[in-house]
Amino acid sequence: MINLLSYTCIVIGLVFWYWGTWPLLGRRSVLYKLHGLSVADTLGSMAIVVGLLLRIPQEWPLLVLALISLAIWNTVLGYVLAYCSTEDSSYDG
Amino acid sequence: MTLVLIAMIGALLIPMIEALQDEDIWQRMLAFASIATKTSVMILVIAVLQDDWMIGVVGVIILSVGNAALMLLAQIIKRVNDVMDR
């Protein structure tokens, strides 16, 4: 049962990964790609890590640290990339 | 689990192709950020597959400090672009 649940989480994560990464190959703007990628990468990776957590519950401190750093870092990096890639922004922002 | 790993390598190929074919620096940075996240999650999956938590610790360290370098690099590229434009 737990095994099935873990596989479900991992497959959901993989679907998110493909769904968010595929638009990278298109000719859209950076901000459009960044939005899809940050949402899909963060949620997909978190779903995969939750799937692993169900599999090996005794290693929860490490995996929870991975979850927290995914949630925080990917959001911050998305913001910084969006700020840096737009033209004509002032330095005090 | 091996199938999961193969599917992950397939997902990893997409940003790699993008980084190779696109000349725009910000599109490349985006692809690199995606590659960084995907490889560190792959390291975690391999750690579970091998049942070796030394590998898992490496994956978590990359996840928690790795993106900082990309952030600093983005700031440097922006400043250099601004100076070149002036």
Backbone of each chain as ProteinMPNN parsed JSONL, in Angstrom:
{"seq_chain_A": "MINLLSYTCIVIGLVFWYWGTWPLLGRRSVLYKLHGLSVADTLGSMAIVVGLLLRIPQEWPLLVLALISLAIWNTVLGYVLAYCSTEDSSYDG", "coords_chain_A": {"N_chain_A": [[0.838, -1.212, 0.0], [1.84, 1.28, 0.949], [3.975, 1.324, -0.761], [2.699, 1.574, -3.234], [1.526, 4.08, -2.948], [3.797, 5.639, -2.757], [4.932, 5.253, -5.281], [2.908, 6.468, -6.782], [3.165, 9.169, -5.988], [5.739, 9.703, -6.987], [5.368, 9.348, -9.736], [3.5, 11.352, -10.266], [5.141, 13.55, -9.732], [7.013, 13.234, -11.812], [5.369, 13.645, -14.043], [4.723, 16.346, -13.626], [7.301, 17.427, -13.96], [7.867, 16.913, -16.704], [5.767, 18.315, -17.902], [6.31, 20.962, -17.158], [8.853, 21.379, -18.147], [8.844, 21.003, -20.853], [7.884, 23.377, -22.329], [10.235, 24.862, -22.415], [11.625, 24.446, -24.759], [10.31, 25.879, -26.655], [9.551, 29.053, -28.345], [8.964, 31.116, -26.548], [8.73, 33.94, -24.185], [11.254, 34.734, -21.654], [10.141, 35.112, -19.124], [7.672, 33.814, -19.239], [8.482, 31.149, -19.56], [9.939, 30.873, -17.221], [7.998, 31.069, -15.222], [6.353, 28.752, -15.629], [8.321, 26.811, -15.335], [9.342, 27.181, -12.716], [7.132, 26.671, -11.088], [6.452, 24.015, -11.902], [8.867, 22.589, -11.534], [9.413, 22.929, -8.777], [7.071, 21.901, -7.49], [6.957, 19.328, -8.656], [9.469, 18.184, -7.937], [9.157, 18.25, -5.178], [7.022, 16.482, -4.873], [8.254, 14.118, -5.721], [10.243, 13.829, -3.74], [8.592, 13.505, -1.505], [7.501, 11.06, -2.187], [9.807, 9.466, -1.947], [10.208, 9.792, 0.755], [8.071, 8.415, 1.853], [8.908, 5.899, 1.265], [11.361, 5.473, 2.652], [11.073, 6.042, 5.69], [12.708, 6.35, 7.935], [14.754, 8.089, 7.424], [13.878, 10.697, 7.763], [14.757, 13.352, 8.695], [16.726, 14.318, 6.869], [15.324, 14.245, 4.409], [13.211, 15.981, 4.9], [14.628, 18.32, 5.211], [15.543, 18.54, 2.591], [13.068, 18.976, 1.313], [12.302, 21.455, 2.441], [14.396, 23.131, 1.601], [14.062, 22.964, -1.144], [11.533, 24.205, -1.436], [12.036, 26.817, -0.519], [14.438, 27.763, -1.83], [13.971, 27.448, -4.623], [11.87, 29.197, -5.054], [12.997, 31.671, -4.339], [15.125, 31.812, -6.141], [13.733, 31.863, -8.552], [12.501, 34.364, -8.339], [14.764, 36.068, -8.274], [15.957, 35.536, -10.757], [13.918, 36.452, -12.451], [13.904, 39.157, -11.79], [16.501, 39.892, -12.56], [16.493, 39.375, -15.285], [14.831, 41.169, -16.508], [14.717, 44.26, -18.287], [15.896, 47.675, -17.633], [15.527, 48.013, -14.826], [15.716, 49.409, -11.562], [18.506, 49.685, -9.231], [17.805, 49.686, -6.581], [15.724, 48.037, -6.011]], "CA_chain_A": [[0.0, 0.0, 0.0], [2.753, 2.419, 1.029], [4.746, 1.281, -1.988], [1.849, 2.098, -4.307], [1.385, 5.518, -2.699], [5.081, 6.266, -3.07], [5.054, 5.287, -6.739], [1.969, 7.477, -7.292], [3.771, 10.484, -5.781], [6.877, 9.881, -7.884], [4.869, 9.504, -11.106], [2.933, 12.707, -10.35], [6.281, 14.447, -9.833], [7.589, 13.143, -13.159], [4.443, 14.316, -14.968], [4.961, 17.792, -13.436], [8.595, 17.772, -14.556], [7.768, 16.969, -18.167], [4.82, 19.357, -18.266], [6.909, 22.286, -16.978], [10.124, 21.534, -18.851], [8.625, 20.972, -22.297], [7.84, 24.71, -22.966], [11.574, 25.453, -22.54], [12.112, 24.318, -26.126], [9.577, 26.78, -27.538], [10.111, 30.378, -28.564], [8.25, 32.099, -25.716], [9.616, 34.838, -23.443], [11.903, 34.131, -20.493], [9.266, 35.141, -17.95], [6.665, 32.751, -19.406], [9.129, 29.867, -19.273], [10.341, 30.86, -15.805], [6.823, 30.789, -14.385], [6.006, 27.335, -15.733], [9.398, 25.961, -14.842], [9.507, 27.21, -11.264], [5.99, 25.964, -10.489], [6.494, 22.576, -12.157], [10.052, 21.99, -10.932], [9.291, 22.881, -7.322], [6.022, 20.952, -7.074], [7.326, 17.988, -9.084], [10.544, 17.665, -7.099], [8.628, 18.004, -3.83], [6.23, 15.238, -4.919], [9.186, 12.99, -5.79], [10.876, 13.658, -2.423], [7.581, 12.925, -0.608], [7.456, 9.636, -2.538], [10.964, 8.804, -1.329], [10.01, 9.849, 2.21], [7.163, 7.309, 2.198], [9.656, 4.67, 1.093], [12.343, 5.33, 3.73], [10.674, 7.04, 6.703], [13.678, 6.574, 9.025], [15.678, 9.174, 7.063], [13.048, 11.891, 7.557], [15.344, 14.7, 8.836], [17.369, 14.72, 5.615], [14.363, 14.482, 3.337], [12.456, 17.201, 5.217], [15.532, 19.429, 4.865], [15.482, 18.664, 1.131], [11.772, 19.589, 0.962], [12.288, 22.874, 2.825], [15.287, 23.917, 0.748], [13.412, 23.073, -2.46], [10.452, 25.193, -1.404], [12.545, 28.177, -0.335], [15.431, 28.177, -2.819], [13.446, 27.58, -5.975], [11.064, 30.416, -5.112], [13.889, 32.833, -4.319], [15.882, 31.84, -7.398], [12.804, 32.311, -9.585], [12.336, 35.811, -8.199], [16.006, 36.752, -8.64], [16.121, 35.426, -12.21], [12.945, 37.33, -13.095], [14.365, 40.535, -11.562], [17.711, 40.158, -13.321], [16.343, 39.243, -16.729], [14.06, 42.275, -17.075], [15.524, 45.446, -18.558], [15.516, 48.958, -17.054], [15.098, 48.002, -13.423], [16.671, 50.17, -10.766], [19.285, 48.834, -8.337], [17.326, 49.698, -5.202], [14.57, 47.165, -5.879]], "C_chain_A": [[0.873, 1.263, 0.0], [3.573, 2.53, -0.256], [3.992, 1.93, -3.145], [1.732, 3.621, -4.204], [2.666, 6.252, -3.096], [5.29, 6.356, -4.584], [4.132, 6.345, -7.338], [2.576, 8.872, -7.166], [4.893, 10.719, -6.781], [6.403, 10.104, -9.318], [4.236, 10.883, -11.296], [4.056, 13.735, -10.508], [6.883, 14.439, -11.221], [6.694, 13.831, -14.189], [4.613, 15.829, -14.869], [6.247, 18.224, -14.125], [8.469, 17.933, -16.058], [6.883, 18.12, -18.612], [5.463, 20.738, -18.181], [8.153, 22.483, -17.813], [9.931, 21.616, -20.354], [8.573, 22.366, -22.936], [9.194, 25.375, -23.097], [12.047, 25.449, -23.988], [11.427, 25.289, -27.083], [10.217, 28.145, -27.638], [9.368, 31.44, -27.747], [9.245, 32.961, -24.952], [10.182, 34.13, -22.214], [10.941, 34.051, -19.318], [8.195, 34.056, -18.015], [7.262, 31.405, -19.036], [9.465, 29.756, -17.795], [9.175, 30.507, -14.906], [6.48, 29.301, -14.411], [7.047, 26.447, -15.087], [9.487, 25.985, -13.329], [8.352, 26.494, -10.574], [6.164, 24.448, -10.642], [7.69, 21.921, -11.487], [9.903, 21.857, -9.424], [8.268, 21.83, -6.903], [6.392, 19.524, -7.445], [8.408, 17.402, -8.207], [10.044, 17.378, -5.691], [7.801, 16.731, -3.814], [7.15, 14.022, -4.954], [9.826, 12.743, -4.42], [9.874, 13.089, -1.408], [7.432, 11.432, -0.89], [8.605, 8.866, -1.926], [10.802, 8.726, 0.18], [9.084, 8.72, 2.674], [7.91, 5.981, 2.155], [10.611, 4.425, 2.262], [12.03, 6.344, 4.822], [11.738, 7.281, 7.772], [14.677, 7.683, 8.707], [14.937, 10.499, 6.953], [13.767, 13.216, 7.766], [15.986, 15.213, 7.548], [16.347, 15.088, 4.554], [13.506, 15.714, 3.616], [13.311, 18.427, 4.924], [15.531, 19.65, 3.353], [14.194, 19.35, 0.701], [11.786, 21.085, 1.239], [13.194, 23.672, 1.893], [14.747, 24.015, -0.675], [12.387, 24.191, -2.465], [11.002, 26.603, -1.329], [13.436, 28.595, -1.501], [14.832, 28.372, -4.196], [12.594, 28.834, -6.11], [11.959, 31.646, -5.2], [14.64, 32.957, -5.634], [14.996, 32.306, -8.55], [12.629, 33.81, -9.551], [13.573, 36.548, -8.689], [16.223, 36.696, -10.148], [15.165, 36.359, -12.943], [13.392, 38.785, -12.972], [15.552, 40.86, -12.453], [17.454, 40.157, -14.827], [15.515, 40.365, -17.337], [14.947, 43.506, -17.225], [15.028, 46.629, -17.727], [14.986, 48.878, -15.636], [16.17, 48.715, -12.597], [17.357, 49.248, -9.767], [18.698, 48.751, -6.943], [16.147, 48.768, -4.991], [14.847, 45.898, -5.128]], "O_chain_A": [[0.69, 2.173, -0.808], [3.834, 3.618, -0.771], [4.544, 2.712, -3.92], [1.821, 4.346, -5.195], [2.627, 7.332, -3.685], [5.752, 7.371, -5.106], [4.509, 7.04, -8.281], [2.519, 9.667, -8.104], [4.995, 11.8, -7.361], [6.955, 10.937, -10.037], [4.403, 11.511, -12.341], [3.95, 14.666, -11.305], [7.229, 15.49, -11.76], [7.182, 14.512, -15.091], [4.646, 16.522, -15.886], [6.285, 19.257, -14.793], [8.896, 18.938, -16.627], [7.197, 18.819, -19.576], [5.202, 21.596, -19.025], [8.492, 23.614, -18.161], [10.742, 22.219, -21.057], [9.163, 22.549, -24.0], [9.314, 26.365, -23.819], [12.785, 26.342, -24.403], [11.905, 25.502, -28.197], [11.294, 28.378, -27.089], [9.172, 32.556, -28.227], [10.454, 32.754, -25.048], [9.683, 33.09, -21.785], [10.916, 33.054, -18.596], [7.846, 33.452, -17.001], [6.658, 30.618, -18.307], [9.304, 28.698, -17.186], [9.323, 29.748, -13.948], [6.334, 28.666, -13.366], [6.731, 25.479, -14.395], [9.686, 24.943, -12.706], [8.561, 25.788, -9.587], [6.047, 23.693, -9.677], [7.568, 20.829, -10.932], [10.22, 20.815, -8.851], [8.555, 20.974, -6.067], [6.175, 18.603, -6.657], [8.299, 16.256, -7.77], [10.445, 16.391, -5.074], [7.862, 15.971, -2.848], [6.875, 13.014, -4.304], [9.942, 11.597, -3.984], [10.248, 12.289, -0.55], [7.261, 10.632, 0.03], [8.423, 7.75, -1.44], [11.195, 7.745, 0.812], [9.281, 8.143, 3.743], [7.596, 5.055, 2.904], [10.672, 3.32, 2.801], [12.659, 7.402, 4.877], [11.692, 8.304, 8.455], [15.37, 8.169, 9.6], [15.312, 11.347, 6.142], [13.428, 14.173, 7.069], [15.823, 16.375, 7.177], [16.478, 16.11, 3.881], [13.115, 16.418, 2.685], [12.808, 19.446, 4.451], [15.521, 20.788, 2.884], [14.215, 20.213, -0.178], [11.353, 21.887, 0.412], [12.824, 24.756, 1.442], [14.946, 25.029, -1.344], [12.364, 25.022, -3.373], [10.494, 27.5, -2.002], [13.226, 29.651, -2.097], [15.144, 29.351, -4.874], [12.592, 29.47, -7.164], [11.728, 32.544, -6.01], [14.781, 34.05, -6.181], [15.443, 33.051, -9.421], [12.608, 34.465, -10.593], [13.468, 37.529, -9.425], [16.627, 37.688, -10.755], [15.541, 36.987, -13.933], [13.278, 39.557, -13.924], [15.628, 41.943, -13.033], [18.133, 40.87, -15.566], [15.489, 40.51, -18.559], [15.819, 43.762, -16.394], [13.92, 46.613, -17.192], [14.07, 49.621, -15.283], [17.362, 48.637, -12.893], [16.861, 48.158, -9.481], [19.045, 47.846, -6.184], [15.612, 48.711, -3.884], [13.947, 45.077, -4.95]]}, "seq_chain_B": "MTLVLIAMIGALLIPMIEALQDEDIWQRMLAFASIATKTSVMILVIAVLQDDWMIGVVGVIILSVGNAALMLLAQIIKRVNDVMDR", "coords_chain_B": {"N_chain_B": [[11.975, 1.2, -9.994], [14.247, 1.719, -11.451], [13.159, 2.346, -13.918], [11.932, 4.759, -13.271], [14.209, 6.297, -12.889], [15.243, 6.303, -15.486], [13.222, 7.735, -16.805], [13.62, 10.166, -15.527], [16.148, 10.886, -16.483], [15.439, 11.316, -19.126], [13.807, 13.596, -18.791], [15.765, 15.318, -17.98], [17.233, 15.722, -20.245], [15.869, 17.584, -21.791], [16.189, 20.377, -20.756], [18.952, 20.396, -21.189], [19.26, 20.259, -23.982], [18.034, 22.678, -24.599], [19.834, 24.487, -23.353], [22.014, 24.127, -24.979], [21.145, 24.946, -27.532], [20.121, 27.546, -27.439], [20.994, 30.99, -27.68], [20.584, 33.144, -26.049], [21.406, 34.542, -22.932], [19.818, 34.504, -20.62], [17.891, 32.597, -21.062], [19.544, 30.411, -21.088], [20.487, 30.441, -18.434], [18.143, 29.835, -17.119], [17.714, 27.225, -18.04], [19.956, 26.025, -16.874], [19.378, 26.322, -14.14], [17.198, 24.631, -13.969], [18.425, 22.186, -14.629], [20.12, 21.907, -12.406], [18.322, 21.546, -10.223], [17.006, 19.199, -11.044], [19.084, 17.276, -11.258], [19.936, 17.107, -8.576], [17.677, 16.048, -7.294], [17.638, 13.638, -8.623], [19.971, 12.507, -7.585], [19.11, 12.034, -4.976], [17.15, 10.067, -5.475], [18.786, 8.01, -6.464], [20.238, 7.523, -4.163], [18.281, 6.342, -2.543], [17.74, 4.132, -4.095], [20.166, 2.743, -4.007], [20.387, 2.423, -1.36], [22.147, 3.969, 0.206], [23.168, 6.296, 2.355], [25.153, 8.175, 2.408], [25.396, 9.17, -0.173], [22.895, 10.376, -0.308], [23.165, 12.473, 1.54], [24.913, 14.13, 0.152], [23.258, 14.903, -2.005], [21.279, 16.389, -0.616], [22.814, 18.462, 0.41], [23.621, 19.72, -1.961], [21.109, 20.572, -2.845], [20.484, 22.423, -0.839], [22.477, 24.421, -0.768], [23.281, 24.84, -3.375], [21.843, 26.458, -5.226], [22.471, 29.032, -4.569], [24.81, 29.856, -5.831], [23.958, 30.147, -8.478], [22.221, 32.296, -8.187], [23.99, 34.381, -7.416], [25.546, 34.449, -9.736], [23.639, 35.29, -11.61], [23.169, 37.906, -10.722], [25.722, 39.024, -11.176], [25.944, 38.787, -13.979], [23.901, 40.499, -14.754], [24.809, 43.004, -13.789], [27.211, 43.257, -15.272], [26.185, 43.334, -17.877], [24.765, 45.771, -17.698], [26.859, 47.59, -17.342], [28.259, 47.247, -19.727], [26.375, 48.209, -21.535], [26.325, 50.883, -20.994]], "CA_chain_B": [[12.743, 2.406, -9.654], [15.157, 2.002, -12.563], [12.351, 3.03, -14.94], [11.792, 6.143, -12.802], [15.484, 6.964, -13.153], [15.355, 6.526, -16.941], [12.317, 8.839, -17.131], [14.244, 11.4, -15.042], [17.214, 11.255, -17.422], [14.728, 11.89, -20.272], [13.403, 14.963, -18.453], [16.98, 16.123, -17.846], [17.764, 16.021, -21.577], [15.185, 18.749, -22.391], [16.936, 21.629, -20.502], [20.3, 20.341, -21.77], [19.128, 20.659, -25.392], [17.745, 24.117, -24.594], [21.06, 25.221, -23.036], [22.927, 24.041, -26.116], [20.699, 25.562, -28.78], [19.707, 28.944, -27.312], [22.119, 31.888, -27.471], [20.243, 34.139, -25.029], [22.026, 34.137, -21.671], [18.83, 34.252, -19.554], [17.284, 31.286, -21.336], [20.519, 29.414, -20.649], [20.481, 30.405, -16.962], [16.918, 29.123, -16.738], [17.956, 25.799, -18.275], [20.919, 25.544, -15.88], [18.684, 26.203, -12.857], [16.383, 23.413, -14.052], [19.331, 21.035, -14.563], [20.618, 21.772, -11.027], [17.28, 20.935, -9.376], [16.704, 17.828, -11.471], [20.161, 16.344, -10.908], [20.014, 16.831, -7.14], [16.604, 15.106, -6.96], [18.079, 12.331, -9.121], [20.925, 11.968, -6.61], [18.316, 11.494, -3.857], [16.528, 8.808, -5.918], [19.844, 6.997, -6.52], [20.567, 7.177, -2.78], [17.269, 5.392, -2.072], [17.9, 2.908, -4.892], [21.357, 2.024, -3.533], [20.296, 2.375, 0.097], [23.405, 4.506, 0.697], [22.803, 7.662, 2.734], [26.224, 9.139, 2.145], [24.997, 9.84, -1.423], [21.743, 11.215, 0.01], [23.632, 13.709, 2.178], [25.451, 14.992, -0.911], [22.114, 15.474, -2.714], [20.613, 17.415, 0.194], [23.708, 19.632, 0.484], [23.518, 20.443, -3.24], [19.801, 21.248, -2.875], [20.339, 23.535, 0.103], [23.395, 25.534, -1.026], [23.69, 24.929, -4.773], [21.197, 27.51, -6.0], [23.041, 30.332, -4.217], [25.786, 30.214, -6.856], [23.228, 30.626, -9.651], [21.705, 33.634, -7.869], [25.104, 35.328, -7.505], [25.928, 34.545, -11.146], [22.632, 36.104, -12.292], [23.431, 39.313, -10.374], [26.948, 39.476, -11.847], [25.66, 38.946, -15.408], [23.088, 41.712, -14.922], [25.667, 44.188, -13.62], [28.14, 43.358, -16.4], [25.389, 43.798, -19.019], [24.462, 47.187, -17.519], [28.083, 48.366, -17.565], [28.58, 47.196, -21.155], [25.421, 49.03, -22.28], [26.484, 52.309, -20.708]], "C_chain_B": [[13.725, 2.755, -10.762], [14.43, 2.735, -13.679], [12.172, 4.505, -14.581], [13.053, 6.932, -13.134], [15.656, 7.261, -14.645], [14.454, 7.685, -17.373], [12.917, 10.168, -16.68], [15.363, 11.853, -15.969], [16.589, 11.868, -18.677], [14.316, 13.323, -20.007], [14.615, 15.877, -18.376], [17.529, 16.526, -19.211], [17.143, 17.294, -22.157], [15.914, 20.063, -22.065], [18.342, 21.602, -21.074], [20.265, 20.766, -23.232], [18.907, 22.166, -25.484], [19.01, 24.928, -24.332], [22.025, 25.199, -24.205], [22.475, 24.896, -27.29], [20.403, 27.048, -28.65], [20.893, 29.839, -26.992], [21.859, 32.87, -26.339], [20.69, 33.664, -23.647], [20.979, 33.775, -20.601], [18.092, 32.948, -19.777], [18.223, 30.179, -20.892], [20.534, 29.289, -19.137], [19.287, 29.618, -16.449], [17.111, 27.621, -16.897], [18.917, 25.242, -17.233], [20.268, 25.379, -14.509], [17.855, 24.926, -12.83], [17.261, 22.17, -13.94], [19.795, 20.811, -13.125], [19.583, 21.087, -10.139], [17.08, 19.469, -9.732], [17.819, 16.869, -11.082], [20.194, 16.077, -9.411], [18.873, 15.915, -6.691], [16.961, 13.708, -7.464], [19.074, 11.693, -8.169], [20.175, 11.361, -5.427], [17.682, 10.155, -4.247], [17.57, 7.694, -5.964], [20.226, 6.564, -5.108], [19.573, 6.165, -2.23], [17.431, 4.053, -2.788], [19.06, 2.074, -4.37], [21.323, 1.787, -2.031], [21.592, 2.865, 0.751], [23.185, 5.973, 1.057], [23.934, 8.656, 2.712], [25.906, 9.906, 0.852], [23.843, 10.801, -1.158], [22.149, 12.533, 0.64], [24.183, 14.665, 1.133], [24.304, 15.678, -1.67], [21.457, 16.59, -1.931], [21.488, 18.658, 0.308], [23.629, 20.435, -0.82], [22.203, 21.204, -3.312], [19.809, 22.487, -2.002], [21.304, 24.67, -0.172], [23.66, 25.778, -2.504], [23.101, 26.102, -5.512], [21.765, 28.892, -5.707], [24.016, 30.79, -5.289], [25.086, 30.762, -8.09], [22.69, 32.034, -9.422], [22.799, 34.685, -7.995], [25.515, 35.542, -8.955], [24.947, 35.424, -11.913], [22.865, 37.589, -11.989], [24.655, 39.84, -11.115], [26.678, 39.716, -13.33], [24.866, 40.222, -15.65], [23.949, 42.965, -14.819], [26.602, 44.361, -14.802], [27.399, 43.845, -17.647], [25.122, 45.288, -18.921], [25.694, 48.044, -17.815], [28.436, 48.394, -19.042], [27.66, 48.105, -21.96], [25.721, 50.514, -22.136], [27.502, 52.966, -21.624]], "O_chain_B": [[14.013, 3.928, -10.997], [14.989, 3.63, -14.314], [12.244, 5.383, -15.441], [12.989, 8.071, -13.594], [16.148, 8.324, -15.024], [14.848, 8.514, -18.193], [12.753, 11.184, -17.356], [15.521, 13.048, -16.221], [17.129, 12.823, -19.235], [14.451, 14.181, -20.88], [14.519, 17.069, -18.67], [18.209, 17.545, -19.332], [17.792, 18.008, -22.922], [16.239, 20.81, -22.988], [18.888, 22.651, -21.414], [21.117, 21.531, -23.683], [19.501, 22.846, -26.321], [19.25, 25.935, -24.996], [22.779, 26.152, -24.403], [23.299, 25.505, -27.971], [20.429, 27.759, -29.655], [21.712, 29.503, -26.136], [22.801, 33.377, -25.731], [20.397, 32.54, -23.24], [21.197, 32.879, -19.785], [17.709, 32.268, -18.825], [17.787, 29.143, -20.389], [20.588, 28.182, -18.602], [19.386, 28.848, -15.494], [16.733, 26.837, -16.026], [18.733, 24.123, -16.754], [20.558, 24.421, -13.793], [17.803, 24.226, -11.819], [16.906, 21.213, -13.251], [19.861, 19.672, -12.664], [19.91, 20.164, -9.393], [16.995, 18.608, -8.857], [17.543, 15.76, -10.623], [20.449, 14.947, -8.997], [19.069, 15.088, -5.801], [16.634, 12.71, -6.822], [19.04, 10.481, -7.957], [20.553, 10.302, -4.927], [17.672, 9.217, -3.45], [17.292, 6.565, -5.559], [20.506, 5.389, -4.87], [19.964, 5.231, -1.53], [17.284, 2.988, -2.189], [18.964, 0.849, -4.293], [22.138, 1.035, -1.496], [22.078, 2.27, 1.713], [23.031, 6.809, 0.167], [23.727, 9.844, 2.963], [26.11, 11.117, 0.772], [23.806, 11.903, -1.705], [21.577, 13.58, 0.337], [23.952, 15.872, 1.21], [24.365, 16.876, -1.945], [21.111, 17.626, -2.498], [20.979, 19.779, 0.304], [23.576, 21.665, -0.798], [22.166, 22.341, -3.78], [19.213, 23.501, -2.365], [20.986, 25.811, 0.161], [24.21, 26.819, -2.861], [23.777, 26.698, -6.35], [21.574, 29.822, -6.491], [24.056, 31.973, -5.627], [25.553, 31.73, -8.691], [22.695, 32.865, -10.33], [22.592, 35.741, -8.591], [25.798, 36.667, -9.366], [25.355, 36.213, -12.766], [22.773, 38.43, -12.883], [24.642, 40.961, -11.625], [27.119, 40.721, -13.887], [25.111, 40.942, -16.617], [23.844, 43.873, -15.643], [26.778, 45.475, -15.294], [27.92, 44.675, -18.391], [25.228, 46.006, -19.915], [25.593, 49.09, -18.456], [28.86, 49.426, -19.563], [28.085, 48.706, -22.946], [25.418, 51.308, -23.026], [27.751, 54.167, -21.51]]}, "name": "protein", "num_of_chains": 2, "seq": "MINLLSYTCIVIGLVFWYWGTWPLLGRRSVLYKLHGLSVADTLGSMAIVVGLLLRIPQEWPLLVLALISLAIWNTVLGYVLAYCSTEDSSYDGMTLVLIAMIGALLIPMIEALQDEDIWQRMLAFASIATKTSVMILVIAVLQDDWMIGVVGVIILSVGNAALMLLAQIIKRVNDVMDR"}
